[in-house]
Amino acid sequence: MHSTRDAAVAGFMLVTTALLCAAAGAGIGVLVGAPLALAVVGVFVGFGLGFRLVYTRFKDI
């Protein structure tokens, strides 16, 4: 039996990764001149990367 703490950590990892990638995309977008567009791209990249991180961290569960 696994605790709900594992689910909370997985969700936190997913959301945090998406937010960090969105911030990085917005930062790069400020330099290029399209912060909103690259922030949206960063969110999608972040969710993909977040799912990958959660899978590698919790694949044995």
FENLIN-V595716 format. One record per residue. N is the residue number from 1. RES is the residue in one small letter. PHI is phi in whole degrees, -180 to 180 (none if undefined). D_LAST is the distance of its C-alpha to the last C-alpha in Angstrom with 1 decimal. Layout:
# FENLIN-V595716
N&RES&PHI&D_LAST ; N&RES&PHI&D_LAST
This chain:
# FENLIN-V595716
1&m&none&9.7 ; 2&h&-101&8.0 ; 3&s&-80&10.9 ; 4&t&-73&12.4 ; 5&r&-63&12.8 ; 6&d&-62&9.4 ; 7&a&-67&10.8 ; 8&a&-67&14.1 ; 9&v&-65&13.2 ; 10&a&-62&11.7 ; 11&g&-64&15.0 ; 12&f&-64&17.1 ; 13&m&-62&16.0 ; 14&l&-65&16.8 ; 15&v&-69&20.1 ; 16&t&-64&21.2 ; 17&t&-63&20.8 ; 18&a&-64&22.8 ; 19&l&-69&25.5 ; 20&l&-65&25.9 ; 21&c&-69&26.4 ; 22&a&-65&28.8 ; 23&a&-66&30.7 ; 24&a&-65&31.0 ; 25&g&-64&32.2 ; 26&a&-67&34.7 ; 27&g&-64&35.9 ; 28&i&-67&36.5 ; 29&g&-64&38.0 ; 30&v&-63&40.5 ; 31&l&-69&41.8 ; 32&v&-86&42.1 ; 33&g&112&43.4 ; 34&a&-139&40.7 ; 35&p&-67&38.2 ; 36&l&-69&37.1 ; 37&a&-63&36.5 ; 38&l&-75&34.4 ; 39&a&-68&32.5 ; 40&v&-65&31.5 ; 41&v&-62&30.5 ; 42&g&-62&28.5 ; 43&v&-64&26.5 ; 44&f&-67&25.6 ; 45&v&-64&24.8 ; 46&g&-64&22.8 ; 47&f&-67&20.6 ; 48&g&-63&20.1 ; 49&l&-66&19.3 ; 50&g&-63&17.1 ; 51&f&-62&14.9 ; 52&r&-65&14.8 ; 53&l&-65&14.0 ; 54&v&-65&11.1 ; 55&y&-63&9.7 ; 56&t&-68&10.5 ; 57&r&-76&9.1 ; 58&f&-116&5.6 ; 59&k&-71&5.5 ; 60&d&-87&3.8 ; 61&i&-82&0.0
